[in-house]
Amino acid sequence: MSKNNEVEIARDPWQSLSQFTPARIALGRAGISLPTRAFLEFQLAHALARDAVNIPLDFASLAQQLNLLGYQTQTLQTQAENQSLYLQRPDLGRRLSAAALDCLQHTAPIQADAVVVVADGLSSKAIAHHAEPFLSLLLPQLQADGYTLPPICLVKHGRVAIGDAIAEHYAARLCIVLIGERPGLSSPDSMGIYYTYQAKSGISTDANRNCISNIHNNGLSYEQALMKLLFLIKESEELKFSGVNLKDETTESGLEDQPQANFLLD
């Protein structure tokens, strides 16, 4: 206790390690509790994570952004009619609504090579922040490689498997789903990419998919994610499958030549 009757903060000996991770380590101690700053920061992170799940994604704004880039979009809805139902019934988020199916049926038939699906998932912030910048890199590359694409499907209250029915409708070999990942207390806006080769509704499982996760400002960059996805596409086209048997063998150029340091010895 200090002279002013204020509890002094006991510093954690791991303090120097906090520079290497956003995880909540070395927070210190005030009496038997957390310091006020650490407690308030935790409360803020928790509130941001809840907002990421519960605040609706502005699909109209996202569609406008993609239209300005020169890409057509179509907005679809799953059988999860609202956020509460979406959280309680994951199965409904894997199925298109009757209106969405009708919309697809009345779409002019297109023989597509690949479909790109964007779903809000469990973090609207992730899609709002990262979908358009990533697609601005991915879509021109797919077109340059000769892939035929239908309109980008923006899916409300969608789960990962929602891409299967869309890919099957367009008879597309490649299914690429961008989705908001479950928010953590240090990353409320993390986006994931799920890639499936020859996706089929009711048949494809998570074992058939490859996941590229942790795409956000403090995680995987858009360029790194694109490199990994293009590698998976190339390999799957040769091997005719995706999923657990298709390994990501990409490496970061230049890292091999850098001296390996152990921060624990500094």
Order of alpha helices (4+ residues) and beta strands (2+ residues): beta-beta-alpha-alpha-beta-alpha-alpha-beta-alpha-beta-alpha-beta-beta-beta-alpha
